[in-house]
């Protein structure tokens, strides 16, 4: 067990800001950018995004395995964090400069290969970074504080793309915006990621010798990664937290991948209004961290997690009600009502950014076999693998659904059937994923 100063928590958590900014930029805009700006079909975009996420998922435990076995003067995690930071920043720029006038297949493969590269570097950063947090402390309370600090910066990072959209896309529907706005957002997000990643790298580097740096006790073999995957799924606590977390984060995938479609075409919000909605969602999630931290002391982390999800479901029900009566209200009134509902939704689902990881860390800390055999990053990678597999599947279905409901990017105003389809895709998808996750979280 190791006590952490405020500076330790800040330097560690700060890195998630830049990582989240790039990840959320892709999550928020890539589906909309591909279908509405580049004119790529929803099915092809769904395939490209899901392949990228699938590769990201598969590479997580593999990279975690090699991180666990790495011996270097700067520790097990830092070499990968540095490579990941530099790579993410570079490839993030390439994605958005695809020639708009190119044939559809050229644009598809440009997006596909760029996503594969950026997801590779995201893995280089994300998995060792997550394991670094587990290495820094085994104390349950301190681990929650560390994860809360990371969550606050992460949520700020997820908010930044909406702020950047407000700055660089100040007018009109997003479907009418050229690729220039997205390129400007990419420049800024890469600069932010570079700064925060290097701060975390150098800020935590001085403490490397204090972290767990035991020599590897197992062979460097990918077979052991497969064995670890089956082993972790046989353990009830690991299985339930991993499956519950994966299902719950499908809600995030649906909201970010098709939420812009819903707010643009179903609620008829412009870019400024969408920015305000997304910022409200994230700010409420950030402020909820302080409330849930106090609640968790009284009722425990698992009960806090379940109560937060239930609170978030209330917000989704409110959004559903507004969706049903939106035709009888002005856009301004709908916006106010949506903002009130989004506050409830964000405040509740804020638990998903902190407590599943914190609970997972507690389980890892109590598992002597994992600690002794240096499997921290491998197990962290397996958790992300399950999450991203479900994310990949959901994104693929979203792309197909956009085609099934006959979404057409060339229409500035979609037919009513398409507007309704977009709304039900988001509202029902988020509601079902959150509801099913509770079933597994109750078994932890």
C-alpha positions in Angstrom: 0.0 0.0 0.0 1.3 3.5 -0.9 -0.1 6.9 0.1 -0.5 9.3 -2.8 -0.2 13.0 -2.6 -2.5 15.4 -4.4 0.3 16.0 -6.9 0.6 12.2 -7.6 -3.1 12.0 -8.3 -3.1 15.1 -10.4 -0.2 14.0 -12.6 -1.7 10.6 -13.1 -5.3 11.8 -13.8 -4.2 14.6 -16.1 -3.2 12.2 -18.8 -6.8 11.0 -19.3 -7.8 14.5 -20.4 -5.9 14.4 -23.7 -6.6 10.7 -24.3 -10.3 11.3 -23.8 -10.3 14.3 -26.0 -9.1 12.3 -29.0 -11.2 9.3 -28.2 -14.3 11.3 -27.8 -13.6 13.4 -30.9 -13.7 10.1 -32.8 -16.7 8.8 -30.9 -18.7 12.0 -31.3 -18.0 12.8 -34.9 -16.6 10.0 -37.0 -19.9 8.3 -37.8 -21.6 11.6 -38.6 -18.5 12.9 -40.5 -18.4 9.7 -42.6 -22.1 9.5 -43.4 -23.1 13.2 -43.6 -19.9 15.0 -44.8 -18.1 12.3 -46.8 -21.3 10.6 -48.0 -20.1 7.1 -47.1 -23.0 4.6 -46.5 -24.0 3.9 -42.9 -23.2 0.2 -43.4 -19.6 0.9 -44.6 -19.0 3.3 -41.8 -20.3 0.8 -39.3 -17.9 -1.8 -40.7 -14.9 0.6 -40.6 -15.6 1.8 -37.0 -16.4 -1.7 -35.7 -13.3 -3.2 -37.2 -11.2 -0.4 -35.6 -12.8 -0.9 -32.2 -12.5 -4.7 -32.6 -8.8 -4.4 -33.3 -8.5 -2.0 -30.3 -10.2 -4.6 -28.2 -8.0 -7.6 -29.3 -4.8 -5.6 -28.9 -5.6 -4.5 -25.3 -4.7 -7.8 -23.4 -1.8 -8.5 -25.8 -0.2 -5.1 -25.1 -1.0 -5.4 -21.4 0.8 -8.8 -21.4 3.9 -7.3 -22.9 3.7 -4.3 -20.6 3.7 -6.7 -17.6 6.8 -8.4 -18.9 8.7 -5.2 -19.8 11.9 -4.4 -17.9 13.3 -0.9 -18.5 14.9 2.0 -16.7 11.6 3.9 -16.8 9.4 1.0 -15.7 6.8 -1.3 -17.2 4.2 1.3 -18.2 6.0 4.6 -19.2 7.6 3.4 -22.5 4.2 2.5 -23.9 2.5 5.7 -22.5 5.1 7.8 -24.4 4.8 5.9 -27.7 1.0 6.0 -27.4 0.9 9.7 -26.8 3.0 10.6 -29.8 1.2 8.1 -32.1 -2.3 9.2 -31.2 -1.5 12.8 -31.8 -0.1 12.2 -35.3 -2.7 9.7 -36.6 -5.6 11.8 -35.2 -4.6 14.5 -37.8 -4.5 12.1 -40.7 -8.0 10.7 -40.2 -9.8 14.0 -40.9 -7.9 15.0 -44.1 -9.4 12.4 -46.3 -10.1 13.9 -49.8 -13.9 14.6 -49.8 -14.2 14.2 -53.6 -12.6 10.8 -53.7 -14.6 7.7 -54.6 -16.5 6.1 -51.7 -14.3 3.1 -51.5 -11.2 5.2 -51.3 -12.7 7.2 -48.4 -13.8 4.0 -46.7 -10.3 2.5 -46.8 -8.7 5.8 -45.7 -11.0 5.9 -42.7 -10.5 2.2 -42.0 -6.7 2.2 -42.0 -6.5 5.5 -40.1 -8.8 4.1 -37.4 -6.7 0.9 -37.1 -3.6 3.0 -36.6 -5.1 5.4 -34.1 -6.7 2.6 -32.1 -3.3 0.9 -31.9 -1.7 3.9 -30.4 -4.7 4.4 -28.1 -4.0 0.9 -26.8 -0.3 1.7 -26.3 -1.4 4.5 -24.1 -4.7 3.3 -22.5 -3.9 -0.2 -21.2 -0.5 0.6 -19.5 -2.0 3.9 -18.2 -4.9 2.0 -16.6 -2.4 -0.5 -15.1 -0.2 2.3 -13.8 -3.1 3.4 -11.6 -3.5 -0.1 -10.2 0.3 -0.2 -9.5 0.3 3.1 -7.7 -1.8 2.0 -4.7 -3.7 -1.0 -3.4 -5.6 0.9 -0.8 -9.4 0.8 -1.7 -10.1 4.3 -0.5 -7.1 5.9 -2.2 -7.8 3.9 -5.4 -11.3 5.4 -5.5 -9.8 8.9 -5.1 -7.2 8.2 -7.8 -9.9 6.9 -10.2 -12.2 9.9 -9.3 -9.4 12.3 -10.2 -8.8 10.4 -13.5 -12.6 10.5 -14.1 -12.9 14.2 -13.7 -10.1 14.9 -16.2 -11.6 12.2 -18.5 -15.0 13.8 -18.4 -13.4 17.2 -19.1 -11.7 15.6 -22.1 -15.0 14.2 -23.3 -16.5 17.6 -23.0 -13.8 19.4 -25.1 -14.9 18.1 -28.5 -18.3 19.7 -27.9 -16.7 22.9 -27.0 -14.4 22.7 -30.0 -17.5 22.1 -32.2 -19.0 25.2 -30.8 -15.9 27.2 -31.7 -15.1 25.7 -35.2 -18.6 24.9 -36.4 -20.6 28.0 -35.3 -23.5 27.9 -37.7 -26.0 25.7 -39.3 -26.7 21.9 -39.3 -23.6 19.7 -39.0 -24.5 18.1 -42.3 -23.9 21.4 -44.1 -20.4 21.8 -42.5 -17.3 21.1 -44.6 -14.4 19.0 -43.4 -12.5 22.1 -42.4 -14.1 22.4 -39.0 -13.2 18.8 -38.2 -9.6 19.3 -39.3 -9.3 22.3 -36.9 -10.8 20.2 -34.1 -8.2 17.5 -34.8 -5.3 20.0 -34.6 -6.4 21.3 -31.2 -7.3 17.9 -29.8 -3.8 16.5 -30.8 -2.1 19.4 -29.2 -4.0 18.9 -26.0 -3.2 15.2 -26.0 0.5 15.9 -26.5 0.6 18.3 -23.6 -1.3 16.2 -21.1 0.3 12.9 -22.1 3.8 14.3 -21.6 2.8 15.9 -18.2 1.6 12.4 -17.0 4.7 10.7 -18.4 7.2 13.0 -16.7 5.1 13.8 -13.7 4.8 10.1 -12.7 8.2 9.1 -14.0 10.1 10.1 -10.8 8.0 7.6 -8.8 8.6 4.6 -11.0 10.9 2.9 -8.5 8.2 3.1 -5.9 5.7 1.2 -8.0 5.5 -2.6 -8.2 8.4 -3.6 -10.5 8.8 -7.3 -9.6 10.6 -9.4 -12.2 8.4 -11.5 -14.5 7.6 -15.0 -13.3 6.1 -16.2 -16.5 7.1 -16.8 -20.1 6.6 -14.2 -22.8 3.9 -16.1 -24.8 0.7 -15.0 -26.3 -0.7 -18.4 -25.3 -0.6 -17.2 -21.7 -2.9 -14.2 -22.8 -5.5 -16.7 -24.0 -5.2 -18.7 -20.9 -5.6 -15.6 -18.8 -8.8 -14.7 -20.7 -10.4 -18.0 -19.9 -9.1 -17.9 -16.3 -10.6 -14.5 -15.6 -14.0 -15.5 -17.0 -14.1 -18.5 -14.6 -13.9 -16.2 -11.6 -17.4 -14.9 -10.7 -16.4 -11.5 -9.4 -14.3 -10.7 -12.5 -16.9 -12.0 -14.8 -19.8 -10.0 -13.4 -17.9 -6.7 -13.2 -16.5 -7.2 -16.8 -19.8 -8.2 -18.4 -21.8 -5.5 -16.4 -19.3 -2.8 -17.4 -19.3 -3.9 -21.0 -23.1 -3.9 -21.3 -23.4 -0.5 -19.5 -20.9 1.2 -21.8 -23.0 0.2 -24.9 -25.2 3.1 -23.8 -22.2 5.4 -24.2 -21.5 4.0 -27.6 -25.0 4.5 -28.8 -25.3 8.0 -27.4 -22.0 9.2 -28.9 -22.3 7.4 -32.2 -25.9 8.3 -33.0 -26.7 11.0 -30.5 -25.7 13.7 -32.9 -28.0 12.3 -35.5 -30.9 12.3 -33.0 -30.3 15.8 -31.7 -29.7 17.2 -35.3 -32.5 15.5 -37.2 -35.1 14.5 -34.5 -34.9 17.5 -32.2 -33.7 19.9 -34.9 -30.9 21.4 -32.7 -28.1 23.4 -34.3 -24.4 22.9 -33.5 -24.5 25.4 -30.7 -27.5 23.8 -29.0 -25.9 20.3 -29.4 -22.7 21.7 -27.8 -24.7 23.0 -24.8 -26.5 19.6 -24.4 -23.3 17.6 -24.5 -21.5 20.0 -22.1 -24.4 19.8 -19.7 -24.3 16.0 -19.7 -20.6 16.0 -18.9 -20.6 18.7 -16.3 -23.4 17.0 -14.4 -21.4 13.7 -14.6 -18.3 15.6 -13.2 -20.2 17.2 -10.3 -21.8 13.9 -9.5 -18.4 12.4 -8.5 -18.3 14.3 -5.3 -21.9 13.2 -4.3 -21.3 9.6 -5.2 -18.0 9.5 -3.3 -19.8 10.4 -0.1 -22.6 8.0 -0.8 -20.2 5.1 -1.4 -18.7 5.5 2.1 -22.1 4.8 3.6 -23.5 2.1 1.2 -20.5 0.7 -0.6 -19.2 1.0 -4.1 -21.5 -1.7 -5.7 -24.7 -0.3 -4.3 -23.6 3.2 -5.3 -23.0 2.0 -8.8 -26.5 0.5 -9.1 -28.2 3.5 -7.6 -26.4 5.8 -10.0 -27.5 3.8 -13.0 -31.1 3.8 -11.8 -30.9 7.6 -11.4 -29.6 7.8 -15.0 -32.5 5.6 -16.3 -34.9 8.2 -14.8 -33.3 10.8 -17.0 -33.6 8.6 -20.1 -37.4 8.2 -19.4 -37.7 12.0 -19.2 -36.0 12.3 -22.5 -38.3 9.7 -24.0 -41.3 11.7 -22.8 -40.0 14.9 -24.4 -39.3 13.0 -27.6 -42.9 11.9 -27.8 -44.3 15.4 -27.5 -41.6 17.3 -29.3 -43.9 18.0 -32.3 -46.2 20.2 -30.1 -43.4 22.3 -28.7 -41.0 24.9 -30.0 -37.3 24.0 -30.4 -36.4 26.4 -27.6 -38.8 24.8 -25.1 -37.6 21.4 -26.1 -34.0 22.4 -25.6 -34.8 23.6 -22.0 -36.6 20.4 -21.2 -33.9 18.3 -22.7 -31.2 20.1 -20.6 -33.1 19.4 -17.4 -33.4 15.7 -18.3 -29.8 15.6 -19.4 -28.7 16.9 -15.9 -30.5 13.9 -14.3 -29.1 11.5 -16.8 -25.5 12.7 -16.5 -25.6 12.9 -12.7 -26.7 9.3 -12.5 -24.5 7.7 -15.2 -21.4 9.6 -13.8 -20.9 6.5 -11.6 -20.0 4.4 -14.7 -16.8 6.4 -15.2 -15.4 5.7 -11.8 -16.9 2.8 -9.9 -16.6 -0.2 -12.2 -12.8 0.5 -12.6 -12.4 1.1 -8.9 -14.3 -2.1 -8.0 -12.2 -4.0 -10.5 -9.0 -2.6 -8.9 -10.2 -3.8 -5.5 -10.7 -7.3 -6.9 -7.3 -7.2 -8.4 -5.6 -6.0 -5.2 -7.1 -8.9 -3.3 -6.0 -11.5 -5.9 -2.5 -12.6 -4.8 -2.1 -14.8 -7.9 -2.5 -11.8 -10.2 -0.1 -9.6 -8.3 2.6 -12.3 -7.8 2.6 -13.2 -11.5 2.6 -9.6 -12.7 -0.7 -9.8 -14.6 -2.1 -6.4 -13.7 -2.0 -4.9 -17.2 -3.0 -8.2 -18.8 -6.2 -8.4 -16.7 -6.8 -4.7 -17.2 -6.5 -5.3 -21.0 -9.0 -8.2 -20.7 -11.5 -5.9 -19.1 -11.1 -3.4 -21.9 -11.3 -6.3 -24.5 -14.7 -7.3 -23.3 -15.9 -3.7 -23.2 -14.6 -2.9 -26.7 -16.0 -6.1 -28.2 -19.5 -5.1 -27.1 -18.7 -1.5 -28.4 -17.6 -2.8 -31.8 -20.8 -4.9 -32.1 -23.1 -2.0 -31.1 -21.4 0.3 -33.6 -21.8 -2.2 -36.4 -25.5 -2.5 -35.6 -25.9 1.3 -35.5 -24.5 1.6 -39.0 -26.9 -1.1 -40.3 -29.8 0.5 -38.4 -29.1 3.9 -40.1 -29.5 2.2 -43.5 -32.5 0.2 -42.4 -34.4 3.3 -41.3 -33.3 4.9 -44.7 -31.3 7.7 -43.3 -30.0 9.8 -46.2 -27.2 12.3 -45.5 -28.2 14.4 -48.5 -31.5 15.4 -46.8 -31.1 18.4 -44.5 -34.5 17.4 -43.1 -35.2 13.7 -42.7 -38.6 12.1 -43.1 -40.6 11.7 -39.9 -40.1 7.9 -40.0 -36.3 8.5 -40.0 -36.6 11.0 -37.2 -38.6 8.6 -35.1 -36.2 5.8 -35.9 -33.2 7.8 -34.7 -34.9 8.7 -31.5 -35.9 5.1 -30.7 -32.5 3.9 -31.6 -30.8 6.1 -29.0 -33.5 6.1 -26.2 -34.3 2.3 -26.3 -30.7 1.3 -26.9 -29.4 3.3 -23.9 -32.3 2.2 -21.6 -31.9 -1.5 -22.4 -28.1 -1.5 -21.9 -28.2 0.3 -18.6 -31.0 -2.0 -17.4 -29.2 -5.2 -18.3 -26.0 -4.0 -16.7 -27.7 -3.8 -13.3 -28.4 -7.5 -13.4 -24.7 -8.3 -13.4 -23.6 -5.6 -11.1 -25.9 -7.0 -8.4 -24.0 -10.2 -8.5 -20.6 -8.7 -7.7 
